[in-house]
Amino acid sequence: MAGIGAALVVFLAALVAIGVAQWVWAVTAERDLTVPERVPFAGGVEPEFHAWNRFHIRYYAMALLFLAFDMEMVFMYPWAVVFVKEGLLALIEMLMFILILVVGMVYAWREKSFEWA
């Protein structure tokens, strides 16, 4: 029951925040923008490419590599907290996790995923 009340308070706070943001925008918005200022890209500069332009596949590979190695840091902080209590078992688990990441990094290196050109 208390969870529903907390959720309702958060929902109402979000509605108030949205209302305040809409009011601030309505009060401070400039209504007489010129045509170049209305272009929603690069601060009024005419866009060179369409927004739905395709990206090269290497961008997606780099994004996946970034996510893989970024997740390593996400898991290491809680592990450091638990390591104090668990000891050797937590250390072995983290070493296995890092070994899997190292195998992935060696594979990516072998496939020349870290080379841009």
N, C-alpha and C positions, 0 to 999 in steps of 0.2 A: 504494500500500500504506500509506503514511504517513497518507493522508487517511482511510482506514478506521479506523485506530487513533485518530486525533483524534476522529472521529465517535463511536467507541465510548466514549472518555473523556467526551465531552460527554453522551452518553446515560446513562452510569452516574452522572455528577454530577447530572443531572436526576432520576434515580430516587432518589438519596440525598436531594436537596433535598425531593422530594415526601414521602419517608418521614419526614424530620425535621419537615416542616410538619404531617403527620398526627399525629405523636407530640406535638408542642407543643399542637396543638388538643385532643387527647385528655386531656392533663394539665391544661390551663387552662380547658377548657370548663365553663360553668355548666350543670348538668343540670336545675335546678329553676326554669325560666323561667315567668313567668305568661303567661296567654293573650294579653294585649295585647303583651307583649314578643316573642311568637313570630310576630307579623305581620311579614312580610319587607319592609316598605315604610315609609319615613319615620320610623324609630326608634320604632315602637309606635303611631303615629297611624293611625287607620283610613283606608285609601285612599279618595279621593273618586271616582276613576275606575278602571276596569279596566285592567290592564297592557297589554292589546291594543287600547286606545282609539286611534282614528285621529288623525293629526295633520293640520293644515291644509296644503294644498299649498305655501303660501309658505315653510314651514320647509324643504322639500326644495329649493326654488329658492335660498334663502339658503345652504344647505349646499353646493350645487353652486358657487355664486359663491365661497364661502370656499375650497373645494378648488381652484378655478381660480387664484385669486390666491395661495393658499398654495404651490402648485406653483411659482410664479414664484420664490419665495425658495429653494426646494429646488434649483432649477437655477442660481441666481445664485452660490452659494458655489463650486461646482466651476468655474464659468466664471471666477471671479476668480482662481483658482489657475492655470488654463490660459491666461488672458489674458497673463500675464507671458511665456510662451513663444511663443504664437501671434501676438500683436500685433493688427494691423489686421483680419485675417481673423476672429478671435474677436470683435472689436468689432462687425463687420458682422453676424455671426451673432446676437449678442445683441440688436442693434438690431432685426433682423427678428423675433426672438422677442417683444421688448417691443412692437413694432408690432402683432403679432397679438393680444397681450393687451389693448392699448389699443383695438383694434377691438372686441373682446369687451366691454370695459368701456363703450364708447360705445353699443353695442347694448343692453346691460343697462340703461344709464341711460335710453336712449330708450324702452325697454319699461317703465320705472318699477319696475325690480326692486329698487332700493335704497330705495324707499319702503315703510314697514312697514304703514301703514293703508290 
